Amino acid sequence: MASEVSLDKFPAPDEIEGFWAFDKMHAPRPITPLSADLVTRPLAEGFTSAQAMYDSPLAVSNQHVNYYLYSSFHPLTDEDELAERQLRYLRTLEERVPSVGPRWETEWQPIIKAKNIAERQTDYDLLGNEELIDKLAEMKDHMRFLWHVHGHINFVLVSSAAFCDLYDEIVEPDDPTEAYQCLQGWETRSLASSRGLWRLSRIVRAQPDLVDFFDNTRPEQLVEALEASASGRSFLSELHAYLDEFGWRSDAVYDLGDVTWREDPSIPLGALGSYVRMADDADPGLLFERALATRERLLAAARSRIEDPELLARFDRRYEAARFSNPLTEDHAFWIDQMGIAVFRRFVLHLGARLVAMGALNDASDVNFLTEAELIEALADATNHAEVADRRRAEHAAWATITPPATLGTPLPPAEDPFRDALSVRLLGVTPPDDSPADPDVIKGVAGSAGQVTGTVRVVRSLAEASLLEDGDIMVCEMTLPPWVPLFSIVGGVVADTGGVLSHCAIVAREFELPAVVGTRTGTTDLVSGMVVAVDGTRGTVTILDRPASSHDHPVQSSHQ
């Protein structure tokens, strides 16, 4: 059935209104239809409502083209409202942005954490179909609230950019990422997750029979193998406790179809197997202490250069607002992007199982290929949607085999907007076209984390492929998010298709002291596993030194169920 899908039709600039960017950073694979209705459309509404609180002249819209997510940050359509906001915008930013970090800690995070924990424990079997429909509406409203909070958090990028610009002005560092190292070294949920995984690896390393399991068993077969021995069962008890706290995550975001670590422990077990082979000096806690020491050293040196008391006060004010940047990047993703989606997925899969029992679907995971309206209809009167779900699943799988255009439509003229600059340049890595002569052996990107390293490429497009990484490999990926953090302990350097200097990938690479080039756009297509490359994270270049005679790349594995 998938062969019947035409894979060559995306709208030309004159066939689509506005300008749209493929959100490869958060959704590198096609999005399932139910997630479009319940996640990404509420996201646009939540972001837009949050931006209004800062008098931003921008609204957010999302659309799905051939199942791929395209986003647009565009001016308001109401010209009167647009004009009024522009008069207040810069003043409102200055007044309100510094409060975002404290509000997350004291107001938003406690509410979101409590809701997530409650939904993890809710018994949906006790609800009738009408109650489930009401619950669906409640969950969608909460999803909109999550993205509203996330929309506030986006503005911390403005504080980060303002501080780093001032730091560069005062210090004039040779390393273009030095200012951003002043933002690292904070306790986060990602660090706690890495420490937990590291503790599990030390349990394995201390028991030769467990080491043997990890050395000779594929990750997807490990659980079954471990269940066959007493020591294995004891270790699985520790693993399940870890997953109950940190397993509400997958390797991307936005899609209710993505399988979580809790459902498929082979994903964290793959990373854990690499941890097991590492000596104690690779402890993430030690890396954190070094990142903290670097932060304190750079800040002290910068302050010592400032003789003007007013300039020092401005430096400290900007830092106080910016210091929330890295913790918020990691912690909002843990509670909103990851667990927020995962608990919604738990509910949606229950709806799918209910529809299977009613004869409306063939498999619980088919629910992801319905629209919200079709889901409600099926719950209300058992309307059979098995055929439409099968057709969309086939279409979705077919479109997953292509590379979608990076943009659609006609670009907007540039505008002076500190939020747009922080979002598009510092986070997403959008840079002007490079008109210099192309060198087929050099890939250019954004300097994400300083340093140089030479190593063997391993293209990793999903966490399911994490077990392919070997110590010192150059990990070439589309993007990274907090669940990818354990991989940074394994690799020697990182190259990412997406991201800027404030992207998650760049932040974590700096904390792990790994050279990283982000925002390459085409790294995963231009580089092939087995190549030898030199990564220059200071200049933002990747140079191909040796090309293998044949590709050792591996096919992309779908994680949608």
C-alpha positions as CSV (number, residue, x, y, z in Angstrom):
1,M,0.0,0.0,0.0
2,A,2.9,2.4,0.8
3,S,4.1,2.0,-2.8
4,E,1.0,3.8,-4.0
5,V,1.9,7.0,-2.2
6,S,3.4,9.7,-4.4
7,L,6.5,11.1,-2.6
8,D,7.4,14.0,-4.8
9,K,4.7,16.7,-4.0
10,F,5.5,19.6,-1.7
11,P,4.0,23.0,-2.4
12,A,6.0,25.5,-4.4
13,P,6.3,29.1,-3.0
14,D,3.4,30.3,-5.1
15,E,1.2,27.4,-3.8
16,I,1.5,28.2,-0.1
17,E,0.9,31.3,1.9
18,G,3.5,32.6,4.2
19,F,6.9,31.2,5.1
20,W,7.3,27.8,6.9
21,A,10.3,26.0,8.4
22,F,10.6,22.3,8.8
23,D,11.0,21.7,12.6
24,K,13.8,19.1,12.3
25,M,15.1,20.0,15.8
26,H,12.0,18.7,17.6
27,A,10.2,16.5,14.9
28,P,12.8,15.0,12.5
29,R,10.3,12.3,11.6
30,P,6.7,12.6,10.3
31,I,4.1,13.4,13.0
32,T,1.1,11.2,13.4
33,P,-2.4,12.7,12.8
34,L,-3.6,12.6,16.4
35,S,-0.5,14.4,17.6
36,A,-1.1,17.1,15.0
37,D,-4.5,17.8,16.7
38,L,-3.6,17.2,20.3
39,V,0.0,18.4,20.5
40,T,1.3,20.7,17.8
41,R,-1.8,22.8,17.1
42,P,-2.2,23.4,20.9
43,L,1.5,24.2,20.9
44,A,1.0,27.1,18.4
45,E,-1.9,28.4,20.5
46,G,0.1,28.2,23.7
47,F,3.2,29.8,22.3
48,T,1.1,32.6,20.7
49,S,-0.8,33.4,24.0
50,A,2.5,33.4,25.9
51,Q,4.1,35.8,23.4
52,A,1.2,38.2,23.8
53,M,2.2,38.5,27.5
54,Y,5.5,40.1,26.3
55,D,3.8,42.3,23.6
56,S,5.6,40.2,21.0
57,P,4.5,41.2,17.5
58,L,4.7,37.6,16.5
59,A,2.2,34.8,16.4
60,V,2.9,31.1,15.9
61,S,1.3,28.7,13.4
62,N,1.9,25.1,12.7
63,Q,0.9,22.9,9.8
64,H,1.6,19.4,8.6
65,V,2.7,18.8,5.0
66,N,2.9,15.2,4.1
67,Y,2.9,14.5,7.9
68,Y,6.0,16.7,8.5
69,L,5.7,19.6,10.9
70,Y,6.3,23.0,9.5
71,S,6.2,26.1,11.8
72,S,5.9,29.8,11.2
73,F,6.7,32.7,13.6
74,H,4.9,35.5,11.7
75,P,3.6,39.0,12.4
76,L,0.1,39.4,13.8
77,T,-2.6,39.8,11.2
78,D,-4.4,42.5,13.2
79,E,-2.5,45.6,12.1
80,D,-3.8,47.8,14.9
81,E,-2.8,45.3,17.6
82,L,0.5,44.9,15.9
83,A,1.2,48.6,16.0
84,E,0.2,48.9,19.7
85,R,2.5,46.0,20.7
86,Q,5.4,47.3,18.8
87,L,5.2,50.5,20.9
88,R,5.4,48.6,24.1
89,Y,7.5,45.6,23.0
90,L,11.1,46.4,24.1
91,R,10.0,47.9,27.4
92,T,7.9,44.9,28.2
93,L,10.7,42.5,27.4
94,E,13.0,44.4,29.7
95,E,10.4,44.4,32.5
96,R,9.1,40.8,32.3
97,V,11.7,38.5,30.9
98,P,13.9,38.5,34.1
99,S,11.0,37.0,36.1
100,V,10.6,33.9,33.9
101,G,13.2,31.7,35.7
102,P,11.9,32.4,39.2
103,R,8.3,31.8,38.0
104,W,9.3,28.4,36.6
105,E,10.8,27.4,39.9
106,T,8.0,28.7,42.2
107,E,4.9,28.6,40.1
108,W,4.8,26.6,36.9
109,Q,7.1,23.6,37.7
110,P,5.2,22.5,40.8
111,I,1.9,22.6,39.0
112,I,3.2,20.6,36.0
113,K,5.0,18.1,38.1
114,A,1.9,17.4,40.3
115,K,-0.3,17.0,37.2
116,N,2.2,14.6,35.5
117,I,2.5,12.4,38.6
118,A,-1.3,12.3,39.0
119,E,-1.8,11.2,35.4
120,R,0.9,8.5,35.7
121,Q,-1.2,6.9,38.4
122,T,-4.8,7.5,37.1
123,D,-6.8,4.3,36.4
124,Y,-8.7,5.1,33.2
125,D,-10.5,1.8,33.3
126,L,-12.8,3.4,35.8
127,L,-14.1,5.9,33.3
128,G,-17.0,5.4,30.8
129,N,-16.7,6.5,27.2
130,E,-18.4,9.9,27.8
131,E,-16.1,10.5,30.7
132,L,-13.1,9.6,28.5
133,I,-14.2,12.1,25.9
134,D,-14.4,14.8,28.7
135,K,-11.0,13.7,29.9
136,L,-9.6,14.0,26.4
137,A,-10.8,17.7,26.3
138,E,-9.2,18.2,29.7
139,M,-5.9,16.7,28.6
140,K,-5.8,18.8,25.4
141,D,-6.5,22.0,27.5
142,H,-3.6,21.0,29.8
143,M,-1.4,20.5,26.8
144,R,-2.2,24.0,25.6
145,F,-1.2,25.2,29.1
146,L,2.1,23.3,29.0
147,W,2.9,25.1,25.7
148,H,1.9,28.4,27.1
149,V,4.4,27.9,29.9
150,H,7.0,26.8,27.4
151,G,6.2,29.9,25.4
152,H,7.2,32.0,28.5
153,I,10.4,29.9,28.8
154,N,11.4,30.7,25.3
155,F,12.0,34.3,26.3
156,V,14.9,33.3,28.6
157,L,16.8,33.0,25.3
158,V,16.7,36.8,25.1
159,S,18.3,37.1,28.6
160,S,21.0,34.6,27.6
161,A,21.8,36.4,24.3
162,A,22.0,39.8,26.1
163,F,24.4,38.5,28.8
164,C,26.6,36.7,26.3
165,D,26.8,39.8,24.0
166,L,27.8,41.9,27.0
167,Y,30.4,39.3,28.1
168,D,31.9,39.3,24.6
169,E,32.0,43.1,24.6
170,I,33.9,43.1,27.9
171,V,36.2,40.1,27.6
172,E,36.7,39.8,23.8
173,P,37.4,36.0,24.1
174,D,39.1,34.0,21.3
175,D,36.6,31.1,21.9
176,P,33.2,32.2,20.5
177,T,31.5,29.9,22.9
178,E,33.2,31.1,26.1
179,A,30.4,33.4,27.2
180,Y,28.0,30.5,27.0
181,Q,30.2,28.4,29.3
182,C,29.3,30.9,32.0
183,L,25.7,29.5,31.9
184,Q,26.7,25.9,32.5
185,G,27.2,23.8,35.6
186,W,23.7,23.7,37.2
187,E,21.8,20.8,38.7
188,T,19.2,19.6,36.2
189,R,16.9,16.6,35.6
190,S,19.1,15.5,32.7
191,L,22.1,15.4,35.1
192,A,20.1,13.4,37.6
193,S,19.1,11.0,34.8
194,S,22.7,10.6,33.7
195,R,23.8,10.0,37.3
196,G,21.1,7.4,37.7
197,L,22.2,5.6,34.6
198,W,25.8,5.8,35.7
199,R,24.9,4.2,39.0
200,L,23.3,1.3,37.2
201,S,26.4,0.9,35.1
202,R,28.5,0.6,38.3
203,I,26.1,-2.1,39.5
204,V,26.7,-4.1,36.3
205,R,30.4,-3.5,36.3
206,A,30.8,-4.9,39.8
207,Q,29.3,-8.3,38.7
208,P,31.1,-10.3,36.1
209,D,28.0,-12.3,35.1
210,L,26.0,-9.1,34.4
211,V,29.0,-7.7,32.4
212,D,28.8,-10.9,30.3
213,F,25.2,-10.3,29.6
214,F,25.8,-6.8,28.4
215,D,28.9,-7.8,26.3
216,N,27.2,-10.7,24.5
217,T,23.5,-9.7,24.2
218,R,21.8,-7.3,21.9
219,P,20.0,-4.5,23.8
220,E,16.5,-5.6,22.6
221,Q,17.2,-9.1,24.0
222,L,18.7,-8.0,27.3
223,V,15.6,-7.9,29.5
224,E,14.7,-11.5,28.6
225,A,18.2,-12.6,29.2
226,L,18.5,-10.9,32.5
227,E,15.2,-12.4,33.8
228,A,16.8,-15.8,33.6
229,S,19.2,-15.2,36.5
230,A,18.9,-14.1,40.1
231,S,21.5,-11.3,39.7
232,G,19.8,-10.3,36.5
233,R,16.4,-10.0,38.1
234,S,17.9,-8.0,40.9
235,F,19.4,-5.6,38.4
236,L,16.1,-5.4,36.5
237,S,14.4,-4.3,39.7
238,E,16.9,-1.4,39.9
239,L,16.3,-0.6,36.2
240,H,12.6,-0.5,36.6
241,A,12.9,1.9,39.6
242,Y,15.1,4.1,37.4
243,L,12.6,4.0,34.5
244,D,9.7,4.8,36.7
245,E,11.4,8.2,37.4
246,F,13.3,8.9,34.2
247,G,11.7,6.6,31.6
248,W,8.9,8.9,30.6
249,R,10.7,10.1,27.6
250,S,11.6,9.3,24.0
251,D,14.3,10.5,21.6
252,A,12.2,13.3,20.0
253,V,9.1,15.3,21.1
254,Y,5.6,16.3,19.9
255,D,4.5,12.8,18.9
256,L,2.2,10.6,21.0
257,G,3.2,7.8,18.7
258,D,6.8,7.7,20.0
259,V,7.6,4.7,22.2
260,T,9.0,5.7,25.6
261,W,12.0,4.2,27.5
262,R,9.5,2.7,30.0
263,E,7.9,0.7,27.1
264,D,11.1,-0.2,25.4
265,P,14.0,-0.5,27.9
266,S,16.4,-1.5,25.1
267,I,16.9,2.2,24.3
268,P,18.5,3.1,27.7
269,L,20.1,-0.4,27.9
270,G,22.0,0.4,24.8
271,A,23.5,3.5,26.3
272,L,24.0,1.7,29.6
273,G,26.1,-1.0,27.8
274,S,28.5,1.7,26.7
275,Y,28.6,3.2,30.2
276,V,29.6,-0.3,31.6
277,R,32.8,-0.3,29.5
278,M,33.9,3.1,30.9
279,A,36.3,3.7,33.8
280,D,35.2,5.6,36.9
281,D,36.7,8.8,35.7
282,A,33.9,9.2,33.1
283,D,31.4,9.7,35.9
284,P,28.9,12.4,34.9
285,G,29.2,13.9,38.3
286,L,32.9,14.6,37.8
287,L,32.1,16.2,34.4
288,F,29.5,18.4,36.2
289,E,32.1,19.5,38.7
290,R,34.4,20.6,35.9
291,A,31.7,22.5,34.2
292,L,30.8,24.3,37.4
293,A,34.5,25.1,38.0
294,T,34.8,26.5,34.5
295,R,31.7,28.7,35.0
296,E,33.0,30.1,38.3
297,R,36.5,30.7,36.8
298,L,35.2,32.6,33.8
299,L,32.7,34.7,35.8
300,A,35.4,35.7,38.3
301,A,37.8,36.6,35.5
302,A,35.2,38.7,33.7
303,R,34.2,40.6,36.9
304,S,37.8,41.3,37.7
305,R,38.2,43.2,34.4
306,I,35.2,45.5,35.1
307,E,36.3,48.7,36.9
308,D,33.1,50.7,36.3
309,P,30.6,49.9,39.1
310,E,27.6,50.7,36.9
311,L,28.9,48.3,34.2
312,L,29.5,45.6,36.9
313,A,26.0,46.1,38.2
314,R,24.6,45.7,34.6
315,F,26.8,42.6,34.1
316,D,25.4,41.0,37.3
317,R,21.8,41.9,36.5
318,R,22.1,40.3,33.0
319,Y,23.7,37.3,34.5
320,E,21.0,36.9,37.1
321,A,18.4,36.7,34.4
322,A,20.5,34.5,32.0
323,R,21.6,31.9,34.6
324,F,18.3,30.1,34.3
325,S,18.9,29.4,30.7
326,N,20.6,26.0,30.8
327,P,18.6,24.6,33.7
328,L,15.4,25.6,32.0
329,T,16.5,24.1,28.7
330,E,16.9,20.7,30.5
331,D,14.1,20.8,33.1
332,H,11.3,22.2,31.0
333,A,12.0,19.5,28.4
334,F,11.9,16.8,31.2
335,W,8.5,17.9,32.6
336,I,6.8,19.4,29.4
337,D,8.3,18.1,26.2
338,Q,9.0,14.6,27.5
339,M,6.9,13.6,30.5
340,G,4.0,15.8,29.4
341,I,3.8,14.0,26.1
342,A,4.4,10.6,27.7
343,V,1.6,10.8,30.2
344,F,-0.7,12.0,27.4
345,R,0.4,9.0,25.4
346,R,-0.5,6.6,28.2
347,F,-4.0,8.0,28.1
348,V,-4.3,7.9,24.4
349,L,-3.1,4.3,24.3
350,H,-5.8,3.4,26.8
351,L,-8.3,5.0,24.4
352,G,-6.9,2.9,21.6
353,A,-7.3,-0.3,23.7
354,R,-10.9,0.8,24.4
355,L,-11.6,1.2,20.7
356,V,-10.1,-2.2,19.9
357,A,-12.4,-3.8,22.5
358,M,-15.3,-1.9,20.8
359,G,-14.3,-3.3,17.4
360,A,-13.4,0.2,16.1
361,L,-9.7,-0.4,15.6
362,N,-7.5,-3.4,15.0
363,D,-4.6,-2.4,17.3
364,A,-4.4,0.1,20.2
365,S,-1.5,2.0,18.5
366,D,-3.7,2.7,15.5
367,V,-5.4,5.4,17.6
368,N,-2.4,7.6,16.6
369,F,-3.5,7.6,13.0
370,L,-7.0,9.0,13.8
371,T,-7.9,12.7,14.0
372,E,-9.3,14.1,17.2
373,A,-12.8,14.2,15.7
374,E,-12.6,10.6,14.5
375,L,-11.4,9.5,17.9
376,I,-14.3,11.2,19.6
377,E,-16.7,9.8,17.0
378,A,-15.4,6.2,17.6
379,L,-15.7,6.5,21.4
380,A,-19.2,7.9,21.0
381,D,-20.7,5.3,18.7
382,A,-18.0,2.7,17.9
383,T,-17.6,3.9,14.3
384,N,-15.0,1.6,12.7
385,H,-11.9,3.5,11.6
386,A,-9.6,0.5,11.1
387,E,-9.3,1.0,7.4
388,V,-8.4,4.7,7.5
389,A,-5.9,4.1,10.3
390,D,-4.2,1.4,8.2
391,R,-4.1,3.7,5.1
392,R,-2.6,6.6,7.1
393,R,0.0,4.3,8.8
394,A,1.1,3.2,5.3
395,E,1.3,6.8,4.1
396,H,3.2,7.9,7.2
397,A,5.7,5.1,6.8
398,A,6.2,6.0,3.1
399,W,6.8,9.7,3.8
400,A,9.3,8.7,6.5
401,T,11.7,7.5,3.7
402,I,12.1,11.0,2.1
403,T,14.0,14.2,3.1
404,P,11.5,17.0,3.2
405,P,12.3,20.6,2.1
406,A,13.9,22.7,4.8
407,T,11.4,25.6,4.1
408,L,8.2,26.2,2.2
409,G,6.9,29.5,0.9
410,T,8.5,33.0,0.7
411,P,10.9,34.3,3.4
412,L,9.8,37.3,5.4
413,P,12.0,40.4,5.3
414,P,14.4,40.6,8.3
415,A,13.2,42.5,11.3
416,E,15.0,43.9,14.4
417,D,13.6,41.7,17.1
418,P,15.7,40.4,20.0
419,F,13.3,37.5,20.6
420,R,13.3,36.4,16.9
421,D,17.1,36.8,16.9
422,A,17.6,34.7,20.0
423,L,15.1,32.1,18.8
424,S,16.2,31.7,15.2
425,V,20.0,32.4,15.5
426,R,21.0,31.3,19.0
427,L,18.6,28.4,19.4
428,L,17.8,27.1,15.9
429,G,21.1,28.1,14.2
430,V,19.6,30.0,11.3
431,T,22.4,31.8,9.6
432,P,22.8,33.8,6.4
433,P,23.7,31.8,3.2
434,D,27.4,31.3,2.7
435,D,28.4,32.5,-0.7
436,S,32.0,31.4,-0.4
437,P,33.3,28.6,-2.8
438,A,32.1,25.2,-1.7
439,D,34.7,22.6,-0.7
440,P,33.2,19.0,-1.0
441,D,35.4,17.9,1.9
442,V,34.3,20.7,4.3
443,I,30.9,21.0,6.0
444,K,30.2,24.4,7.7
445,G,27.9,25.0,10.7
446,V,27.7,26.9,13.9
447,A,30.5,26.7,16.5
448,G,28.7,25.0,19.3
449,S,31.5,23.8,21.6
450,A,35.2,24.8,21.2
451,G,38.0,22.4,20.5
452,Q,39.3,20.0,17.8
453,V,39.0,16.3,17.5
454,T,39.5,13.7,14.8
455,G,37.5,10.5,14.8
456,T,35.3,8.0,13.0
457,V,31.8,9.1,12.0
458,R,28.8,7.2,13.3
459,V,25.5,8.5,12.0
460,V,22.9,8.1,14.7
461,R,19.3,9.1,13.8
462,S,17.5,7.7,16.8
463,L,18.3,6.5,20.3
464,A,17.5,3.0,19.1
465,E,20.9,3.2,17.3
466,A,22.8,4.3,20.4
467,S,24.3,0.9,20.9
468,L,26.2,1.3,17.6
469,L,28.3,4.1,19.1
470,E,31.9,3.2,20.2
471,D,34.2,5.1,22.5
472,G,35.5,8.2,20.7
473,D,33.2,8.1,17.7
474,I,32.0,11.3,16.2
475,M,28.3,11.2,16.7
476,V,26.5,12.7,13.7
477,C,22.8,13.3,14.4
478,E,19.8,15.3,13.3
479,M,19.3,16.8,16.7
480,T,19.6,16.0,20.4
481,L,17.3,16.4,23.3
482,P,17.8,15.6,27.0
483,P,17.2,11.8,26.6
484,W,20.4,11.8,24.4
485,V,22.6,13.1,27.2
486,P,24.1,9.7,28.1
487,L,25.6,9.4,24.6
488,F,27.8,12.5,25.2
489,S,29.8,10.4,27.7
490,I,30.6,7.9,24.9
491,V,31.6,10.0,21.9
492,G,34.6,12.2,21.1
493,G,32.7,14.9,19.3
494,V,29.3,15.8,17.9
495,V,28.0,17.1,14.6
496,A,24.3,18.0,14.4
497,D,22.0,19.0,11.5
498,T,20.1,21.5,13.6
499,G,20.7,24.0,16.4
500,G,22.6,27.1,17.3
501,V,24.9,28.0,20.2
502,L,22.0,27.9,22.7
503,S,20.6,24.6,21.4
504,H,20.5,21.6,23.7
505,C,23.2,19.8,21.7
506,A,25.7,22.7,22.0
507,I,24.9,23.3,25.7
508,V,25.6,19.6,26.6
509,A,28.7,19.4,24.4
510,R,30.2,22.3,26.3
511,E,29.4,20.7,29.7
512,F,31.0,17.5,28.5
513,E,34.0,19.4,27.0
514,L,33.3,17.9,23.6
515,P,34.0,19.7,20.3
516,A,30.7,20.2,18.5
517,V,29.5,21.7,15.3
518,V,25.7,22.3,15.1
519,G,23.4,23.7,12.5
520,T,25.1,22.0,9.6
521,R,21.8,21.3,8.0
522,T,23.1,18.4,5.9
523,G,25.6,16.6,8.2
524,T,23.6,13.3,8.4
525,T,23.3,13.2,4.6
526,D,26.8,14.4,3.7
527,L,28.6,12.3,6.2
528,V,28.6,8.5,6.2
529,S,29.4,6.1,9.0
530,G,33.0,5.0,8.7
531,M,34.3,8.3,7.4
532,V,37.2,9.9,9.3
533,V,36.6,13.6,10.0
534,A,38.2,16.5,11.9
535,V,35.7,18.4,13.9
536,D,36.6,22.0,14.7
537,G,34.1,23.3,17.3
538,T,35.8,26.6,17.5
539,R,35.5,27.5,13.8
540,G,32.3,25.5,13.2
541,T,33.7,23.2,10.5
542,V,33.8,19.5,9.8
543,T,36.5,18.3,7.4
544,I,36.4,14.9,5.7
545,L,39.8,13.2,5.9
546,D,39.0,9.8,4.7
547,R,36.0,8.3,2.9
548,P,35.3,4.6,3.3
549,A,35.0,2.4,0.2
550,S,31.5,1.5,1.1
551,S,28.9,2.8,3.5
552,H,28.5,1.3,6.9
553,D,25.4,3.3,7.7
554,H,22.3,1.7,9.1
555,P,18.7,2.2,8.1
556,V,16.5,4.4,10.2
557,Q,14.4,2.5,12.6
558,S,10.9,3.8,13.2
559,S,9.9,4.3,16.8
560,H,6.2,5.0,16.2
561,Q,3.6,2.6,17.6
